[in-house]
Each structure stands twice: as C-alpha cells, then as structure tokens.
Amino acid sequence: MMKKKTQAKEEPVEKHNNKPTDNKEYSENQDITNSFDSSVPSSENDSLPADDTDKVVAEVRIVEEKLAEMQDKYIRLSAEFDNYRRRTIREKMELSKYADENLLLKIIPLMDDFDRALSHMDTATDCIAMKSGIDLIYGKFQDFLKQSGIKEIESFNSVFNVDLHEAVAKVTVQDEDKKGKVVDVVQKGYFLQDKVLRFSKVVVGE
C-alpha cells in the first residue's frame, strides 16, 4: 500500500518535468534566429556586379594614366630647372669674370695717348707742346670719370667733414676763418654717384 502512494506522488513531478515548451516562446526564438541569419551577408552579396567591376577597372586605368602623365611632366620640369640652374651659375661666373670689360675698353684709348706722349718725350724740344698734349690726355681722363659716374669731392677751403674727409695733419692758422677748415688736400677724394668712393686726405687748420 505504501509503494502505490509513492508512485502516485512521483507521477505528477515527472509530468511536470516533461512539459513541452510553450508555442509562443518558441516562435519568438525562431524569429530572432531568422533575423540574425538574414543580417549576415552571404558570399553572393559580397561580390560586385560585372558592370560595377568594369567601371572600377576603368577608373583605376584613368588614374594610372594621369599619374604617369604627371610623373613625366615632373621629370621634364626637374631636368629643365637643373639646366637653368647650371646655365645661370655659368653666366654669373662669366659676368663676375668679365664685369670690367666695358670699363677697360674705355680706358685703353687713354693708354694709347699716354704711350704716344711718352714716346715723344725723349726727343721733343717744345715743352709747351708736350704740356698741351698731357693736358689733353688729362681732360679726356676726367671726361671718362664723369661718364662713369665718378666726380671729385670739393674739399679745399671747406669745413672739415668726417663723412667726406680724412685728416692726416693739423696746422695752426692765423686766420680765424680757416680754423676747422681744410687748408690743404694731400689726396683727392671721389664720389661714385652719391656714394663716397674714396675719402679726401686733408690737412685741417686749428
């Protein structure tokens, strides 16, 4: 009698453990699984259509052609710039080497005059004619200096100016007006345009 009661009590427990899953819960789980599967791309979706592939290939070829063209232009431009740089350096060297060419061409005729004067100096008996010849050469040389933008600094009897004069000596003078002024020019000074090319070496009265 006791055994039957035990079995009777255990049967409801077994039935409870073997209860099938609720249909509503199963349906929800199935929907989630289906939605997950549909979100994962398949190998067929990953591949591009044939038309799109041809379009990409064509664009790549266009970009490669443009890149090759730009590279060719760069190489040509680099070569041209290198040639220009070398030519400029050569021209600068020649310019610095022959910068005084025009100046020397203007001086050479004056040297010719000096040569003629010196060749006649030993045999000449007319000193006045020799002096006139030298004065003529000196005048030509002054004209040459003026054409080159060189002019003499007027220093004699002017107020001593440190920007123009270089005092080599000082002498005592009786005249008050000559104190602080140039009383003698030892060496002439010159301007090149507005710039002092050489200072005048002078004696200053005190």
PyMOL CGO cylinders between C-alpha atoms (Angstrom):
from pymol import cmd
from pymol.cgo import CYLINDER

trace = [
    CYLINDER, 0.00, 0.00, 0.00, 2.81, 2.38, 0.75, 0.3, 1, 1, 1, 1, 1, 1,
    CYLINDER, 2.81, 2.38, 0.75, 4.52, 1.80, -2.58, 0.3, 1, 1, 1, 1, 1, 1,
    CYLINDER, 4.52, 1.80, -2.58, 1.44, 2.75, -4.57, 0.3, 1, 1, 1, 1, 1, 1,
    CYLINDER, 1.44, 2.75, -4.57, 1.14, 6.06, -2.80, 0.3, 1, 1, 1, 1, 1, 1,
    CYLINDER, 1.14, 6.06, -2.80, 4.78, 6.87, -3.54, 0.3, 1, 1, 1, 1, 1, 1,
    CYLINDER, 4.78, 6.87, -3.54, 4.39, 6.17, -7.19, 0.3, 1, 1, 1, 1, 1, 1,
    CYLINDER, 4.39, 6.17, -7.19, 1.26, 8.22, -7.28, 0.3, 1, 1, 1, 1, 1, 1,
    CYLINDER, 1.26, 8.22, -7.28, 3.05, 11.22, -5.86, 0.3, 1, 1, 1, 1, 1, 1,
    CYLINDER, 3.05, 11.22, -5.86, 6.05, 10.93, -8.22, 0.3, 1, 1, 1, 1, 1, 1,
    CYLINDER, 6.05, 10.93, -8.22, 3.98, 10.82, -11.41, 0.3, 1, 1, 1, 1, 1, 1,
    CYLINDER, 3.98, 10.82, -11.41, 2.92, 14.47, -11.35, 0.3, 1, 1, 1, 1, 1, 1,
    CYLINDER, 2.92, 14.47, -11.35, 6.60, 15.52, -10.95, 0.3, 1, 1, 1, 1, 1, 1,
    CYLINDER, 6.60, 15.52, -10.95, 7.66, 13.58, -14.00, 0.3, 1, 1, 1, 1, 1, 1,
    CYLINDER, 7.66, 13.58, -14.00, 4.81, 15.02, -15.99, 0.3, 1, 1, 1, 1, 1, 1,
    CYLINDER, 4.81, 15.02, -15.99, 5.85, 18.48, -14.92, 0.3, 1, 1, 1, 1, 1, 1,
    CYLINDER, 5.85, 18.48, -14.92, 9.47, 17.95, -15.97, 0.3, 1, 1, 1, 1, 1, 1,
    CYLINDER, 9.47, 17.95, -15.97, 8.47, 16.62, -19.39, 0.3, 1, 1, 1, 1, 1, 1,
    CYLINDER, 8.47, 16.62, -19.39, 6.13, 19.55, -20.14, 0.3, 1, 1, 1, 1, 1, 1,
    CYLINDER, 6.13, 19.55, -20.14, 6.65, 20.68, -23.76, 0.3, 1, 1, 1, 1, 1, 1,
    CYLINDER, 6.65, 20.68, -23.76, 7.91, 24.23, -24.49, 0.3, 1, 1, 1, 1, 1, 1,
    CYLINDER, 7.91, 24.23, -24.49, 5.30, 26.91, -24.87, 0.3, 1, 1, 1, 1, 1, 1,
    CYLINDER, 5.30, 26.91, -24.87, 4.49, 27.61, -28.57, 0.3, 1, 1, 1, 1, 1, 1,
    CYLINDER, 4.49, 27.61, -28.57, 4.67, 31.43, -28.13, 0.3, 1, 1, 1, 1, 1, 1,
    CYLINDER, 4.67, 31.43, -28.13, 8.22, 31.33, -26.67, 0.3, 1, 1, 1, 1, 1, 1,
    CYLINDER, 8.22, 31.33, -26.67, 9.40, 29.01, -29.42, 0.3, 1, 1, 1, 1, 1, 1,
    CYLINDER, 9.40, 29.01, -29.42, 8.03, 31.30, -32.09, 0.3, 1, 1, 1, 1, 1, 1,
    CYLINDER, 8.03, 31.30, -32.09, 9.87, 34.35, -30.66, 0.3, 1, 1, 1, 1, 1, 1,
    CYLINDER, 9.87, 34.35, -30.66, 13.19, 32.46, -30.53, 0.3, 1, 1, 1, 1, 1, 1,
    CYLINDER, 13.19, 32.46, -30.53, 12.72, 31.31, -34.10, 0.3, 1, 1, 1, 1, 1, 1,
    CYLINDER, 12.72, 31.31, -34.10, 12.08, 34.90, -35.27, 0.3, 1, 1, 1, 1, 1, 1,
    CYLINDER, 12.08, 34.90, -35.27, 15.30, 36.14, -33.60, 0.3, 1, 1, 1, 1, 1, 1,
    CYLINDER, 15.30, 36.14, -33.60, 17.33, 33.37, -35.24, 0.3, 1, 1, 1, 1, 1, 1,
    CYLINDER, 17.33, 33.37, -35.24, 15.88, 34.15, -38.66, 0.3, 1, 1, 1, 1, 1, 1,
    CYLINDER, 15.88, 34.15, -38.66, 16.56, 37.85, -38.32, 0.3, 1, 1, 1, 1, 1, 1,
    CYLINDER, 16.56, 37.85, -38.32, 20.18, 37.19, -37.30, 0.3, 1, 1, 1, 1, 1, 1,
    CYLINDER, 20.18, 37.19, -37.30, 20.72, 34.90, -40.26, 0.3, 1, 1, 1, 1, 1, 1,
    CYLINDER, 20.72, 34.90, -40.26, 19.31, 37.46, -42.66, 0.3, 1, 1, 1, 1, 1, 1,
    CYLINDER, 19.31, 37.46, -42.66, 21.63, 40.19, -41.33, 0.3, 1, 1, 1, 1, 1, 1,
    CYLINDER, 21.63, 40.19, -41.33, 24.81, 38.22, -42.13, 0.3, 1, 1, 1, 1, 1, 1,
    CYLINDER, 24.81, 38.22, -42.13, 25.88, 38.91, -45.77, 0.3, 1, 1, 1, 1, 1, 1,
    CYLINDER, 25.88, 38.91, -45.77, 26.32, 35.93, -47.95, 0.3, 1, 1, 1, 1, 1, 1,
    CYLINDER, 26.32, 35.93, -47.95, 29.16, 35.37, -50.38, 0.3, 1, 1, 1, 1, 1, 1,
    CYLINDER, 29.16, 35.37, -50.38, 26.80, 36.19, -53.22, 0.3, 1, 1, 1, 1, 1, 1,
    CYLINDER, 26.80, 36.19, -53.22, 26.07, 39.64, -51.78, 0.3, 1, 1, 1, 1, 1, 1,
    CYLINDER, 26.07, 39.64, -51.78, 29.79, 40.41, -51.31, 0.3, 1, 1, 1, 1, 1, 1,
    CYLINDER, 29.79, 40.41, -51.31, 30.62, 40.09, -54.98, 0.3, 1, 1, 1, 1, 1, 1,
    CYLINDER, 30.62, 40.09, -54.98, 30.09, 43.17, -57.23, 0.3, 1, 1, 1, 1, 1, 1,
    CYLINDER, 30.09, 43.17, -57.23, 28.08, 43.03, -60.43, 0.3, 1, 1, 1, 1, 1, 1,
    CYLINDER, 28.08, 43.03, -60.43, 30.04, 42.78, -63.68, 0.3, 1, 1, 1, 1, 1, 1,
    CYLINDER, 30.04, 42.78, -63.68, 29.14, 46.33, -64.74, 0.3, 1, 1, 1, 1, 1, 1,
    CYLINDER, 29.14, 46.33, -64.74, 30.43, 47.82, -61.48, 0.3, 1, 1, 1, 1, 1, 1,
    CYLINDER, 30.43, 47.82, -61.48, 33.67, 45.84, -61.74, 0.3, 1, 1, 1, 1, 1, 1,
    CYLINDER, 33.67, 45.84, -61.74, 34.34, 47.12, -65.26, 0.3, 1, 1, 1, 1, 1, 1,
    CYLINDER, 34.34, 47.12, -65.26, 33.64, 50.66, -64.10, 0.3, 1, 1, 1, 1, 1, 1,
    CYLINDER, 33.64, 50.66, -64.10, 36.13, 50.37, -61.23, 0.3, 1, 1, 1, 1, 1, 1,
    CYLINDER, 36.13, 50.37, -61.23, 38.79, 48.94, -63.52, 0.3, 1, 1, 1, 1, 1, 1,
    CYLINDER, 38.79, 48.94, -63.52, 38.27, 51.78, -66.00, 0.3, 1, 1, 1, 1, 1, 1,
    CYLINDER, 38.27, 51.78, -66.00, 38.59, 54.39, -63.25, 0.3, 1, 1, 1, 1, 1, 1,
    CYLINDER, 38.59, 54.39, -63.25, 41.79, 52.77, -62.00, 0.3, 1, 1, 1, 1, 1, 1,
    CYLINDER, 41.79, 52.77, -62.00, 43.26, 52.87, -65.50, 0.3, 1, 1, 1, 1, 1, 1,
    CYLINDER, 43.26, 52.87, -65.50, 42.37, 56.57, -65.85, 0.3, 1, 1, 1, 1, 1, 1,
    CYLINDER, 42.37, 56.57, -65.85, 44.05, 57.37, -62.52, 0.3, 1, 1, 1, 1, 1, 1,
    CYLINDER, 44.05, 57.37, -62.52, 47.16, 55.39, -63.52, 0.3, 1, 1, 1, 1, 1, 1,
    CYLINDER, 47.16, 55.39, -63.52, 47.38, 57.24, -66.85, 0.3, 1, 1, 1, 1, 1, 1,
    CYLINDER, 47.38, 57.24, -66.85, 47.07, 60.62, -65.11, 0.3, 1, 1, 1, 1, 1, 1,
    CYLINDER, 47.07, 60.62, -65.11, 49.72, 59.60, -62.59, 0.3, 1, 1, 1, 1, 1, 1,
    CYLINDER, 49.72, 59.60, -62.59, 52.11, 58.54, -65.36, 0.3, 1, 1, 1, 1, 1, 1,
    CYLINDER, 52.11, 58.54, -65.36, 51.49, 61.83, -67.19, 0.3, 1, 1, 1, 1, 1, 1,
    CYLINDER, 51.49, 61.83, -67.19, 52.16, 63.89, -64.06, 0.3, 1, 1, 1, 1, 1, 1,
    CYLINDER, 52.16, 63.89, -64.06, 55.32, 61.91, -63.34, 0.3, 1, 1, 1, 1, 1, 1,
    CYLINDER, 55.32, 61.91, -63.34, 56.57, 62.53, -66.88, 0.3, 1, 1, 1, 1, 1, 1,
    CYLINDER, 56.57, 62.53, -66.88, 55.88, 66.28, -66.52, 0.3, 1, 1, 1, 1, 1, 1,
    CYLINDER, 55.88, 66.28, -66.52, 57.71, 66.33, -63.19, 0.3, 1, 1, 1, 1, 1, 1,
    CYLINDER, 57.71, 66.33, -63.19, 60.79, 64.62, -64.66, 0.3, 1, 1, 1, 1, 1, 1,
    CYLINDER, 60.79, 64.62, -64.66, 60.86, 67.06, -67.60, 0.3, 1, 1, 1, 1, 1, 1,
    CYLINDER, 60.86, 67.06, -67.60, 60.40, 70.08, -65.33, 0.3, 1, 1, 1, 1, 1, 1,
    CYLINDER, 60.40, 70.08, -65.33, 63.14, 68.87, -62.99, 0.3, 1, 1, 1, 1, 1, 1,
    CYLINDER, 63.14, 68.87, -62.99, 65.54, 68.43, -65.93, 0.3, 1, 1, 1, 1, 1, 1,
    CYLINDER, 65.54, 68.43, -65.93, 64.71, 71.90, -67.30, 0.3, 1, 1, 1, 1, 1, 1,
    CYLINDER, 64.71, 71.90, -67.30, 65.24, 73.51, -63.89, 0.3, 1, 1, 1, 1, 1, 1,
    CYLINDER, 65.24, 73.51, -63.89, 68.59, 71.73, -63.49, 0.3, 1, 1, 1, 1, 1, 1,
    CYLINDER, 68.59, 71.73, -63.49, 69.71, 73.03, -66.89, 0.3, 1, 1, 1, 1, 1, 1,
    CYLINDER, 69.71, 73.03, -66.89, 68.53, 76.54, -66.00, 0.3, 1, 1, 1, 1, 1, 1,
    CYLINDER, 68.53, 76.54, -66.00, 70.43, 76.44, -62.69, 0.3, 1, 1, 1, 1, 1, 1,
    CYLINDER, 70.43, 76.44, -62.69, 73.65, 75.35, -64.37, 0.3, 1, 1, 1, 1, 1, 1,
    CYLINDER, 73.65, 75.35, -64.37, 73.28, 77.98, -67.09, 0.3, 1, 1, 1, 1, 1, 1,
    CYLINDER, 73.28, 77.98, -67.09, 72.64, 80.71, -64.50, 0.3, 1, 1, 1, 1, 1, 1,
    CYLINDER, 72.64, 80.71, -64.50, 75.70, 79.70, -62.48, 0.3, 1, 1, 1, 1, 1, 1,
    CYLINDER, 75.70, 79.70, -62.48, 77.85, 79.76, -65.63, 0.3, 1, 1, 1, 1, 1, 1,
    CYLINDER, 77.85, 79.76, -65.63, 76.51, 83.20, -66.62, 0.3, 1, 1, 1, 1, 1, 1,
    CYLINDER, 76.51, 83.20, -66.62, 77.20, 84.59, -63.15, 0.3, 1, 1, 1, 1, 1, 1,
    CYLINDER, 77.20, 84.59, -63.15, 80.76, 83.28, -63.26, 0.3, 1, 1, 1, 1, 1, 1,
    CYLINDER, 80.76, 83.28, -63.26, 81.31, 84.85, -66.67, 0.3, 1, 1, 1, 1, 1, 1,
    CYLINDER, 81.31, 84.85, -66.67, 79.72, 88.10, -65.53, 0.3, 1, 1, 1, 1, 1, 1,
    CYLINDER, 79.72, 88.10, -65.53, 81.97, 88.36, -62.48, 0.3, 1, 1, 1, 1, 1, 1,
    CYLINDER, 81.97, 88.36, -62.48, 84.98, 87.42, -64.60, 0.3, 1, 1, 1, 1, 1, 1,
    CYLINDER, 84.98, 87.42, -64.60, 84.33, 89.99, -67.34, 0.3, 1, 1, 1, 1, 1, 1,
    CYLINDER, 84.33, 89.99, -67.34, 82.47, 92.62, -65.31, 0.3, 1, 1, 1, 1, 1, 1,
    CYLINDER, 82.47, 92.62, -65.31, 85.12, 95.29, -66.00, 0.3, 1, 1, 1, 1, 1, 1,
    CYLINDER, 85.12, 95.29, -66.00, 85.26, 94.65, -69.75, 0.3, 1, 1, 1, 1, 1, 1,
    CYLINDER, 85.26, 94.65, -69.75, 83.39, 97.84, -70.76, 0.3, 1, 1, 1, 1, 1, 1,
    CYLINDER, 83.39, 97.84, -70.76, 85.37, 99.93, -68.29, 0.3, 1, 1, 1, 1, 1, 1,
    CYLINDER, 85.37, 99.93, -68.29, 88.68, 98.67, -69.60, 0.3, 1, 1, 1, 1, 1, 1,
    CYLINDER, 88.68, 98.67, -69.60, 87.64, 99.25, -73.21, 0.3, 1, 1, 1, 1, 1, 1,
    CYLINDER, 87.64, 99.25, -73.21, 87.11, 102.93, -72.34, 0.3, 1, 1, 1, 1, 1, 1,
    CYLINDER, 87.11, 102.93, -72.34, 90.49, 103.20, -70.59, 0.3, 1, 1, 1, 1, 1, 1,
    CYLINDER, 90.49, 103.20, -70.59, 92.52, 101.63, -73.40, 0.3, 1, 1, 1, 1, 1, 1,
    CYLINDER, 92.52, 101.63, -73.40, 92.33, 104.75, -75.68, 0.3, 1, 1, 1, 1, 1, 1,
    CYLINDER, 92.33, 104.75, -75.68, 93.72, 106.83, -72.82, 0.3, 1, 1, 1, 1, 1, 1,
    CYLINDER, 93.72, 106.83, -72.82, 96.61, 104.41, -72.51, 0.3, 1, 1, 1, 1, 1, 1,
    CYLINDER, 96.61, 104.41, -72.51, 97.26, 104.85, -76.23, 0.3, 1, 1, 1, 1, 1, 1,
    CYLINDER, 97.26, 104.85, -76.23, 97.53, 108.61, -75.71, 0.3, 1, 1, 1, 1, 1, 1,
    CYLINDER, 97.53, 108.61, -75.71, 99.96, 108.10, -72.83, 0.3, 1, 1, 1, 1, 1, 1,
    CYLINDER, 99.96, 108.10, -72.83, 102.07, 105.76, -74.97, 0.3, 1, 1, 1, 1, 1, 1,
    CYLINDER, 102.07, 105.76, -74.97, 102.33, 108.37, -77.74, 0.3, 1, 1, 1, 1, 1, 1,
    CYLINDER, 102.33, 108.37, -77.74, 103.21, 111.11, -75.26, 0.3, 1, 1, 1, 1, 1, 1,
    CYLINDER, 103.21, 111.11, -75.26, 105.92, 109.02, -73.63, 0.3, 1, 1, 1, 1, 1, 1,
    CYLINDER, 105.92, 109.02, -73.63, 107.41, 108.01, -77.00, 0.3, 1, 1, 1, 1, 1, 1,
    CYLINDER, 107.41, 108.01, -77.00, 107.87, 111.68, -77.96, 0.3, 1, 1, 1, 1, 1, 1,
    CYLINDER, 107.87, 111.68, -77.96, 109.00, 112.90, -74.56, 0.3, 1, 1, 1, 1, 1, 1,
    CYLINDER, 109.00, 112.90, -74.56, 112.70, 111.99, -75.01, 0.3, 1, 1, 1, 1, 1, 1,
    CYLINDER, 112.70, 111.99, -75.01, 113.01, 113.63, -78.44, 0.3, 1, 1, 1, 1, 1, 1,
    CYLINDER, 113.01, 113.63, -78.44, 110.62, 116.57, -78.00, 0.3, 1, 1, 1, 1, 1, 1,
    CYLINDER, 110.62, 116.57, -78.00, 112.20, 120.04, -77.78, 0.3, 1, 1, 1, 1, 1, 1,
    CYLINDER, 112.20, 120.04, -77.78, 108.98, 122.02, -77.39, 0.3, 1, 1, 1, 1, 1, 1,
    CYLINDER, 108.98, 122.02, -77.39, 107.95, 121.78, -73.74, 0.3, 1, 1, 1, 1, 1, 1,
    CYLINDER, 107.95, 121.78, -73.74, 104.80, 123.81, -74.32, 0.3, 1, 1, 1, 1, 1, 1,
    CYLINDER, 104.80, 123.81, -74.32, 103.58, 121.29, -76.91, 0.3, 1, 1, 1, 1, 1, 1,
    CYLINDER, 103.58, 121.29, -76.91, 104.32, 118.43, -74.51, 0.3, 1, 1, 1, 1, 1, 1,
    CYLINDER, 104.32, 118.43, -74.51, 102.40, 120.16, -71.74, 0.3, 1, 1, 1, 1, 1, 1,
    CYLINDER, 102.40, 120.16, -71.74, 99.44, 120.73, -74.05, 0.3, 1, 1, 1, 1, 1, 1,
    CYLINDER, 99.44, 120.73, -74.05, 99.45, 117.05, -75.00, 0.3, 1, 1, 1, 1, 1, 1,
    CYLINDER, 99.45, 117.05, -75.00, 99.45, 115.96, -71.36, 0.3, 1, 1, 1, 1, 1, 1,
    CYLINDER, 99.45, 115.96, -71.36, 96.68, 118.43, -70.54, 0.3, 1, 1, 1, 1, 1, 1,
    CYLINDER, 96.68, 118.43, -70.54, 94.64, 116.95, -73.39, 0.3, 1, 1, 1, 1, 1, 1,
    CYLINDER, 94.64, 116.95, -73.39, 95.07, 113.43, -72.05, 0.3, 1, 1, 1, 1, 1, 1,
    CYLINDER, 95.07, 113.43, -72.05, 94.16, 114.60, -68.55, 0.3, 1, 1, 1, 1, 1, 1,
    CYLINDER, 94.16, 114.60, -68.55, 90.98, 116.24, -69.86, 0.3, 1, 1, 1, 1, 1, 1,
    CYLINDER, 90.98, 116.24, -69.86, 89.99, 113.04, -71.65, 0.3, 1, 1, 1, 1, 1, 1,
    CYLINDER, 89.99, 113.04, -71.65, 90.53, 111.08, -68.46, 0.3, 1, 1, 1, 1, 1, 1,
    CYLINDER, 90.53, 111.08, -68.46, 88.35, 113.50, -66.47, 0.3, 1, 1, 1, 1, 1, 1,
    CYLINDER, 88.35, 113.50, -66.47, 85.60, 113.14, -69.07, 0.3, 1, 1, 1, 1, 1, 1,
    CYLINDER, 85.60, 113.14, -69.07, 85.87, 109.37, -68.78, 0.3, 1, 1, 1, 1, 1, 1,
    CYLINDER, 85.87, 109.37, -68.78, 85.46, 109.54, -64.98, 0.3, 1, 1, 1, 1, 1, 1,
    CYLINDER, 85.46, 109.54, -64.98, 82.40, 111.78, -65.30, 0.3, 1, 1, 1, 1, 1, 1,
    CYLINDER, 82.40, 111.78, -65.30, 80.78, 109.40, -67.79, 0.3, 1, 1, 1, 1, 1, 1,
    CYLINDER, 80.78, 109.40, -67.79, 81.38, 106.58, -65.31, 0.3, 1, 1, 1, 1, 1, 1,
    CYLINDER, 81.38, 106.58, -65.31, 79.62, 108.49, -62.53, 0.3, 1, 1, 1, 1, 1, 1,
    CYLINDER, 79.62, 108.49, -62.53, 82.81, 109.49, -60.70, 0.3, 1, 1, 1, 1, 1, 1,
    CYLINDER, 82.81, 109.49, -60.70, 83.30, 113.06, -59.55, 0.3, 1, 1, 1, 1, 1, 1,
    CYLINDER, 83.30, 113.06, -59.55, 85.80, 114.80, -57.30, 0.3, 1, 1, 1, 1, 1, 1,
    CYLINDER, 85.80, 114.80, -57.30, 84.97, 115.77, -53.71, 0.3, 1, 1, 1, 1, 1, 1,
    CYLINDER, 84.97, 115.77, -53.71, 85.43, 119.50, -53.38, 0.3, 1, 1, 1, 1, 1, 1,
    CYLINDER, 85.43, 119.50, -53.38, 87.47, 119.70, -50.18, 0.3, 1, 1, 1, 1, 1, 1,
    CYLINDER, 87.47, 119.70, -50.18, 89.82, 122.70, -50.29, 0.3, 1, 1, 1, 1, 1, 1,
    CYLINDER, 89.82, 122.70, -50.29, 88.77, 125.58, -48.01, 0.3, 1, 1, 1, 1, 1, 1,
    CYLINDER, 88.77, 125.58, -48.01, 85.60, 123.67, -46.96, 0.3, 1, 1, 1, 1, 1, 1,
    CYLINDER, 85.60, 123.67, -46.96, 84.55, 122.82, -43.40, 0.3, 1, 1, 1, 1, 1, 1,
    CYLINDER, 84.55, 122.82, -43.40, 86.09, 119.55, -42.23, 0.3, 1, 1, 1, 1, 1, 1,
    CYLINDER, 86.09, 119.55, -42.23, 83.53, 116.75, -42.53, 0.3, 1, 1, 1, 1, 1, 1,
    CYLINDER, 83.53, 116.75, -42.53, 84.27, 113.29, -41.12, 0.3, 1, 1, 1, 1, 1, 1,
    CYLINDER, 84.27, 113.29, -41.12, 81.83, 111.79, -43.67, 0.3, 1, 1, 1, 1, 1, 1,
    CYLINDER, 81.83, 111.79, -43.67, 83.95, 113.09, -46.56, 0.3, 1, 1, 1, 1, 1, 1,
    CYLINDER, 83.95, 113.09, -46.56, 87.42, 113.85, -45.23, 0.3, 1, 1, 1, 1, 1, 1,
    CYLINDER, 87.42, 113.85, -45.23, 90.24, 112.02, -43.52, 0.3, 1, 1, 1, 1, 1, 1,
    CYLINDER, 90.24, 112.02, -43.52, 92.51, 114.35, -41.52, 0.3, 1, 1, 1, 1, 1, 1,
    CYLINDER, 92.51, 114.35, -41.52, 96.16, 113.42, -41.87, 0.3, 1, 1, 1, 1, 1, 1,
    CYLINDER, 96.16, 113.42, -41.87, 97.51, 116.51, -40.08, 0.3, 1, 1, 1, 1, 1, 1,
    CYLINDER, 97.51, 116.51, -40.08, 96.54, 119.71, -38.25, 0.3, 1, 1, 1, 1, 1, 1,
    CYLINDER, 96.54, 119.71, -38.25, 98.29, 123.04, -38.58, 0.3, 1, 1, 1, 1, 1, 1,
    CYLINDER, 98.29, 123.04, -38.58, 97.98, 126.28, -36.69, 0.3, 1, 1, 1, 1, 1, 1,
    CYLINDER, 97.98, 126.28, -36.69, 96.47, 129.10, -38.75, 0.3, 1, 1, 1, 1, 1, 1,
    CYLINDER, 96.47, 129.10, -38.75, 96.36, 132.84, -38.03, 0.3, 1, 1, 1, 1, 1, 1,
    CYLINDER, 96.36, 132.84, -38.03, 93.11, 133.48, -39.88, 0.3, 1, 1, 1, 1, 1, 1,
    CYLINDER, 93.11, 133.48, -39.88, 90.12, 132.68, -37.69, 0.3, 1, 1, 1, 1, 1, 1,
    CYLINDER, 90.12, 132.68, -37.69, 88.03, 131.86, -40.76, 0.3, 1, 1, 1, 1, 1, 1,
    CYLINDER, 88.03, 131.86, -40.76, 90.33, 128.92, -41.65, 0.3, 1, 1, 1, 1, 1, 1,
    CYLINDER, 90.33, 128.92, -41.65, 90.10, 127.23, -38.26, 0.3, 1, 1, 1, 1, 1, 1,
    CYLINDER, 90.10, 127.23, -38.26, 88.24, 123.90, -38.60, 0.3, 1, 1, 1, 1, 1, 1,
    CYLINDER, 88.24, 123.90, -38.60, 88.53, 124.06, -42.39, 0.3, 1, 1, 1, 1, 1, 1,
    CYLINDER, 88.53, 124.06, -42.39, 90.61, 122.18, -44.94, 0.3, 1, 1, 1, 1, 1, 1,
    CYLINDER, 90.61, 122.18, -44.94, 93.74, 124.19, -45.73, 0.3, 1, 1, 1, 1, 1, 1,
    CYLINDER, 93.74, 124.19, -45.73, 95.43, 121.60, -47.95, 0.3, 1, 1, 1, 1, 1, 1,
    CYLINDER, 95.43, 121.60, -47.95, 94.45, 118.45, -49.87, 0.3, 1, 1, 1, 1, 1, 1,
    CYLINDER, 94.45, 118.45, -49.87, 97.04, 115.70, -49.74, 0.3, 1, 1, 1, 1, 1, 1,
    CYLINDER, 97.04, 115.70, -49.74, 94.99, 113.24, -51.81, 0.3, 1, 1, 1, 1, 1, 1,
    CYLINDER, 94.99, 113.24, -51.81, 91.77, 113.88, -53.67, 0.3, 1, 1, 1, 1, 1, 1,
    CYLINDER, 91.77, 113.88, -53.67, 88.58, 112.05, -52.77, 0.3, 1, 1, 1, 1, 1, 1,
    CYLINDER, 88.58, 112.05, -52.77, 85.86, 110.94, -55.17, 0.3, 1, 1, 1, 1, 1, 1,
    CYLINDER, 85.86, 110.94, -55.17, 82.15, 110.15, -55.29, 0.3, 1, 1, 1, 1, 1, 1,
    CYLINDER, 82.15, 110.15, -55.29, 80.67, 107.23, -57.21, 0.3, 1, 1, 1, 1, 1, 1,
    CYLINDER, 80.67, 107.23, -57.21, 77.20, 108.60, -57.86, 0.3, 1, 1, 1, 1, 1, 1,
    CYLINDER, 77.20, 108.60, -57.86, 76.13, 109.55, -54.30, 0.3, 1, 1, 1, 1, 1, 1,
    CYLINDER, 76.13, 109.55, -54.30, 78.48, 107.16, -52.51, 0.3, 1, 1, 1, 1, 1, 1,
    CYLINDER, 78.48, 107.16, -52.51, 81.94, 108.11, -51.24, 0.3, 1, 1, 1, 1, 1, 1,
    CYLINDER, 81.94, 108.11, -51.24, 84.33, 106.05, -53.32, 0.3, 1, 1, 1, 1, 1, 1,
    CYLINDER, 84.33, 106.05, -53.32, 87.45, 107.38, -51.58, 0.3, 1, 1, 1, 1, 1, 1,
    CYLINDER, 87.45, 107.38, -51.58, 87.83, 109.88, -48.73, 0.3, 1, 1, 1, 1, 1, 1,
    CYLINDER, 87.83, 109.88, -48.73, 89.88, 113.01, -49.23, 0.3, 1, 1, 1, 1, 1, 1,
    CYLINDER, 89.88, 113.01, -49.23, 93.08, 113.09, -47.21, 0.3, 1, 1, 1, 1, 1, 1,
    CYLINDER, 93.08, 113.09, -47.21, 93.37, 116.65, -45.95, 0.3, 1, 1, 1, 1, 1, 1,
    CYLINDER, 93.37, 116.65, -45.95, 95.18, 119.00, -43.59, 0.3, 1, 1, 1, 1, 1, 1,
    CYLINDER, 95.18, 119.00, -43.59, 92.93, 120.84, -41.15, 0.3, 1, 1, 1, 1, 1, 1,
    CYLINDER, 92.93, 120.84, -41.15, 93.58, 124.31, -39.70, 0.3, 1, 1, 1, 1, 1, 1,
    CYLINDER, 93.58, 124.31, -39.70, 93.32, 124.98, -35.96, 0.3, 1, 1, 1, 1, 1, 1,
]
cmd.load_cgo(trace, "trace")
